[in-house]
Amino acid sequence: MKLILLRHGQSEWNLANRFTGWTDVDLSPAGRDEAVSAGRRIADAGIEPRYCFTSYLRRAIHTLQLALGEMRRDYLPVVKDWHLNERHYGALQGLDKADTAARYGDEQVHTWRRSYDVRPPALEPTDSRSPALQPMYAGLDPRSLPLTESLADTVARVRPCWEELMVPALRLYGTVLVAAHGNSLRALVMMLRGLSAEEVVSLEIPTGAPLVFELDDALKPLSHKYL
């Protein structure tokens, strides 16, 4: 079995150096090129996904669409699951990273970004950025939607998607493509490889680079590599 993990291409806010989280920004022109290139690399490797997952956020959705188009596999079934969204950065979302460091100090910002279990300041429930106030989450229990998250929270959020949806899809279809985000993909890699908290916080997943896991019948990794 094969699991392909693809972090979305560069987004408009990656380019602008702003905290993004659940903010629904689109791909930059360079990010669109990265998505097309990812699809080409998957096709050139002779890998044929048969089922796909992505988040509710357009930068991941559009990455998947562009990659599938390049592979001529636009017809594949796609599950969109909010559990695969990026880590929620709370009240930092939308802020310039350099300005935030100048305001709070480099050490504090580093702790928010790179620790495993420390959350940034939370949004107020009435903040216009709150997920519960966004139409895309209208059918969900507001109590399940975060106002801030640590990486540990993100891992806990992604786990049921892996166990309840991805594992059955892998067993049924054999080759599955997941287009998501840096932190939700780190969560999947942590579960697959059994990484510790210390190991996962230092893990970097580049944009637009397909990461392919070969899995045995028990869904344990036999190998993994970037294309």
Kinemage of the C-alpha trace (Angstrom):
@kinemage 1
@onewidth
@group {chain A} dominant
@subgroup {mainchain}
@vectorlist {calphas} color= white
{ca met a 1} P 0.000 0.000 0.000
{ca lys a 2} L 1.076 3.565 -0.659
{ca leu a 3} L 0.205 6.764 1.185
{ca ile a 4} L 1.218 10.022 -0.521
{ca leu a 5} L 1.349 13.091 1.720
{ca leu a 6} L 1.401 16.441 -0.063
{ca arg a 7} L 1.694 19.764 1.704
{ca his a 8} L -0.088 22.503 -0.206
{ca gly a 9} L 1.964 24.788 -2.428
{ca gln a 10} L 3.111 28.180 -1.241
{ca ser a 11} L 0.115 30.252 -0.122
{ca glu a 12} L -0.442 33.987 -0.402
{ca trp a 13} L 0.248 34.320 3.330
{ca asn a 14} L 3.322 32.068 3.234
{ca leu a 15} L 4.625 34.594 0.757
{ca ala a 16} L 3.568 37.545 2.952
{ca asn a 17} L 5.121 35.923 6.096
{ca arg a 18} L 1.835 35.992 8.028
{ca phe a 19} L 0.422 33.468 10.504
{ca thr a 20} L -2.251 31.612 8.541
{ca gly a 21} L -3.716 28.680 10.469
{ca trp a 22} L -7.398 28.301 9.572
{ca thr a 23} L -7.529 31.526 7.546
{ca asp a 24} L -8.747 30.459 4.100
{ca val a 25} L -6.160 32.029 1.809
{ca asp a 26} L -5.390 30.745 -1.666
{ca leu a 27} L -2.206 29.622 -3.374
{ca ser a 28} L 0.314 32.111 -4.695
{ca pro a 29} L 1.321 31.764 -8.371
{ca ala a 30} L 4.441 29.929 -7.203
{ca gly a 31} L 2.244 27.648 -5.079
{ca arg a 32} L 0.133 26.745 -8.095
{ca asp a 33} L 3.309 25.839 -9.969
{ca glu a 34} L 4.415 23.679 -7.018
{ca ala a 35} L 1.090 21.814 -7.072
{ca val a 36} L 1.337 21.108 -10.805
{ca ser a 37} L 4.946 19.959 -10.377
{ca ala a 38} L 3.898 17.637 -7.539
{ca gly a 39} L 1.311 15.996 -9.765
{ca arg a 40} L 3.897 15.550 -12.497
{ca arg a 41} L 6.368 13.941 -10.097
{ca ile a 42} L 3.750 11.509 -8.810
{ca ala a 43} L 2.816 10.549 -12.373
{ca asp a 44} L 6.455 10.238 -13.458
{ca ala a 45} L 7.063 7.869 -10.534
{ca gly a 46} L 4.337 5.592 -11.909
{ca ile a 47} L 2.190 6.058 -8.797
{ca glu a 48} L -1.571 6.052 -9.403
{ca pro a 49} L -3.652 7.289 -6.458
{ca arg a 50} L -7.160 5.879 -6.285
{ca tyr a 51} L -8.657 7.886 -3.426
{ca cys a 52} L -7.945 11.309 -1.930
{ca phe a 53} L -8.309 13.352 1.221
{ca thr a 54} L -7.935 17.063 1.814
{ca ser a 55} L -8.928 19.738 4.320
{ca tyr a 56} L -11.637 22.408 4.196
{ca leu a 57} L -9.083 25.080 3.220
{ca arg a 58} L -8.740 26.201 -0.374
{ca arg a 59} L -4.950 26.186 -0.506
{ca ala a 60} L -5.004 22.419 0.110
{ca ile a 61} L -8.099 21.811 -2.047
{ca his a 62} L -6.623 23.700 -4.993
{ca thr a 63} L -3.266 21.927 -4.578
{ca leu a 64} L -5.061 18.600 -4.854
{ca gln a 65} L -7.090 19.723 -7.866
{ca leu a 66} L -4.022 20.970 -9.717
{ca ala a 67} L -2.005 17.850 -8.926
{ca leu a 68} L -4.813 15.528 -10.003
{ca gly a 69} L -5.269 17.540 -13.191
{ca glu a 70} L -1.611 17.105 -14.046
{ca met a 71} L -1.995 13.353 -13.425
{ca arg a 72} L -5.214 13.242 -15.495
{ca arg a 73} L -6.949 11.769 -12.469
{ca asp a 74} L -9.454 14.578 -11.816
{ca tyr a 75} L -12.219 11.962 -11.509
{ca leu a 76} L -10.924 10.453 -8.271
{ca pro a 77} L -13.171 10.530 -5.193
{ca val a 78} L -12.135 13.197 -2.682
{ca val a 79} L -13.058 13.418 1.000
{ca lys a 80} L -12.840 16.906 2.514
{ca asp a 81} L -12.394 16.700 6.290
{ca trp a 82} L -11.892 19.687 8.608
{ca his a 83} L -9.827 17.457 10.895
{ca leu a 84} L -7.047 17.842 8.284
{ca asn a 85} L -6.999 21.651 8.568
{ca glu a 86} L -3.796 23.396 9.548
{ca arg a 87} L -3.054 23.971 13.219
{ca his a 88} L -5.183 26.837 14.545
{ca tyr a 89} L -2.890 29.712 15.545
{ca gly a 90} L -5.535 31.541 17.589
{ca ala a 91} L -5.173 35.304 17.920
{ca leu a 92} L -1.887 35.210 15.947
{ca gln a 93} L -3.750 34.462 12.710
{ca gly a 94} L -3.307 37.250 10.202
{ca leu a 95} L -0.372 38.846 12.034
{ca asp a 96} L 2.966 39.472 10.364
{ca lys a 97} L 5.497 37.072 11.887
{ca ala a 98} L 8.267 39.668 12.159
{ca asp a 99} L 5.933 42.210 13.781
{ca thr a 100} L 4.719 39.539 16.215
{ca ala a 101} L 8.302 38.730 17.203
{ca ala a 102} L 9.015 42.423 17.736
{ca arg a 103} L 5.936 42.730 19.964
{ca tyr a 104} L 6.205 39.556 22.043
{ca gly a 105} L 9.891 38.679 21.685
{ca asp a 106} L 11.602 36.056 19.568
{ca glu a 107} L 11.677 33.512 22.394
{ca gln a 108} L 7.939 33.679 23.055
{ca val a 109} L 7.064 33.403 19.363
{ca his a 110} L 9.491 30.507 18.978
{ca thr a 111} L 7.761 28.758 21.902
{ca trp a 112} L 4.330 29.247 20.340
{ca arg a 113} L 5.519 27.973 16.963
{ca arg a 114} L 7.883 25.163 17.887
{ca ser a 115} L 6.796 23.650 21.209
{ca tyr a 116} L 4.620 20.546 21.218
{ca asp a 117} L 1.997 21.450 23.795
{ca val a 118} L 1.955 25.261 24.185
{ca arg a 119} L -0.971 27.127 22.615
{ca pro a 120} L -0.844 30.681 21.247
{ca pro a 121} L -3.336 33.198 22.701
{ca ala a 122} L -6.892 32.114 21.912
{ca leu a 123} L -9.436 33.977 19.834
{ca glu a 124} L -12.500 35.282 21.604
{ca pro a 125} L -15.615 33.281 20.583
{ca thr a 126} L -17.106 36.495 19.167
{ca asp a 127} L -14.034 37.296 17.052
{ca ser a 128} L -14.899 37.366 13.349
{ca arg a 129} L -12.048 34.891 12.785
{ca ser a 130} L -13.716 32.262 15.019
{ca pro a 131} L -14.449 29.058 13.059
{ca ala a 132} L -17.902 28.821 14.630
{ca leu a 133} L -18.834 32.046 12.797
{ca gln a 134} L -17.631 30.813 9.372
{ca pro a 135} L -20.189 29.366 6.902
{ca met a 136} L -17.901 26.447 6.036
{ca tyr a 137} L -18.241 25.058 9.581
{ca ala a 138} L -21.950 25.806 10.026
{ca gly a 139} L -22.950 22.148 10.272
{ca leu a 140} L -20.481 21.323 13.048
{ca asp a 141} L -20.821 21.500 16.814
{ca pro a 142} L -19.190 24.836 17.762
{ca arg a 143} L -17.764 23.180 20.877
{ca ser a 144} L -15.609 20.944 18.666
{ca leu a 145} L -14.021 23.877 16.821
{ca pro a 146} L -10.776 25.302 18.238
{ca leu a 147} L -10.011 28.912 19.125
{ca thr a 148} L -6.309 28.049 19.376
{ca glu a 149} L -4.256 24.842 19.210
{ca ser a 150} L -0.894 23.376 20.087
{ca leu a 151} L 0.706 20.748 17.870
{ca ala a 152} L -0.448 18.171 20.431
{ca asp a 153} L -4.031 19.350 19.896
{ca thr a 154} L -3.582 19.023 16.146
{ca val a 155} L -2.312 15.451 16.497
{ca ala a 156} L -5.358 14.573 18.619
{ca arg a 157} L -7.661 16.164 16.016
{ca val a 158} L -6.081 14.332 13.065
{ca arg a 159} L -6.001 10.911 14.740
{ca pro a 160} L -9.702 9.991 14.251
{ca cys a 161} L -9.464 10.947 10.555
{ca trp a 162} L -6.533 8.549 10.204
{ca glu a 163} L -8.077 5.710 12.150
{ca glu a 164} L -11.686 5.973 10.994
{ca leu a 165} L -11.341 7.166 7.380
{ca met a 166} L -7.829 6.801 5.982
{ca val a 167} L -7.061 3.312 7.254
{ca pro a 168} L -10.209 1.807 5.663
{ca ala a 169} L -9.517 3.723 2.431
{ca leu a 170} L -5.968 2.383 2.254
{ca arg a 171} L -7.167 -1.168 2.778
{ca leu a 172} L -9.828 -0.782 0.086
{ca tyr a 173} L -8.002 1.279 -2.546
{ca gly a 174} L -4.324 0.562 -1.910
{ca thr a 175} L -2.956 3.979 -2.905
{ca val a 176} L -4.228 7.142 -1.212
{ca leu a 177} L -3.229 10.788 -1.686
{ca val a 178} L -3.591 13.327 1.144
{ca ala a 179} L -3.223 17.038 0.343
{ca ala a 180} L -3.123 18.994 3.582
{ca his a 181} L -0.955 21.283 5.706
{ca gly a 182} L 2.398 21.366 7.450
{ca asn a 183} L 1.094 20.535 10.915
{ca ser a 184} L -1.709 18.115 10.021
{ca leu a 185} L 0.802 16.193 7.892
{ca arg a 186} L 3.345 16.272 10.728
{ca ala a 187} L 0.639 14.670 12.860
{ca leu a 188} L 0.197 11.865 10.322
{ca val a 189} L 3.956 11.321 10.061
{ca met a 190} L 4.190 11.235 13.855
{ca met a 191} L 1.583 8.473 14.007
{ca leu a 192} L 3.054 6.505 11.115
{ca arg a 193} L 6.657 6.639 12.305
{ca gly a 194} L 6.012 6.627 16.049
{ca leu a 195} L 7.903 9.889 16.551
{ca ser a 196} L 8.305 11.448 19.975
{ca ala a 197} L 7.158 14.975 20.796
{ca glu a 198} L 10.771 16.138 20.566
{ca glu a 199} L 11.245 14.532 17.149
{ca val a 200} L 8.033 15.826 15.588
{ca val a 201} L 8.605 19.485 16.521
{ca ser a 202} L 11.850 19.449 14.508
{ca leu a 203} L 10.209 17.765 11.505
{ca glu a 204} L 9.859 20.060 8.488
{ca ile a 205} L 7.640 19.147 5.535
{ca pro a 206} L 8.300 21.332 2.478
{ca thr a 207} L 5.513 22.762 0.339
{ca gly a 208} L 4.657 20.946 -2.869
{ca ala a 209} L 6.952 17.951 -2.287
{ca pro a 210} L 5.162 14.559 -2.391
{ca leu a 211} L 6.193 12.311 0.509
{ca val a 212} L 5.475 8.653 -0.301
{ca phe a 213} L 5.122 5.977 2.379
{ca glu a 214} L 5.225 2.301 1.463
{ca leu a 215} L 3.124 0.445 4.035
{ca asp a 216} L 2.860 -3.228 4.925
{ca asp a 217} L -0.402 -5.075 5.543
{ca ala a 218} L -0.455 -3.793 9.121
{ca leu a 219} L -0.005 -0.227 7.784
{ca lys a 220} L 3.480 0.021 9.244
{ca pro a 221} L 5.998 1.967 7.125
{ca leu a 222} L 8.405 -0.106 5.072
{ca ser a 223} L 10.009 2.999 3.595
{ca his a 224} L 9.352 6.667 2.927
{ca lys a 225} L 10.861 9.186 0.530
{ca tyr a 226} L 10.233 12.512 -1.170
{ca leu a 227} L 9.742 12.410 -4.925
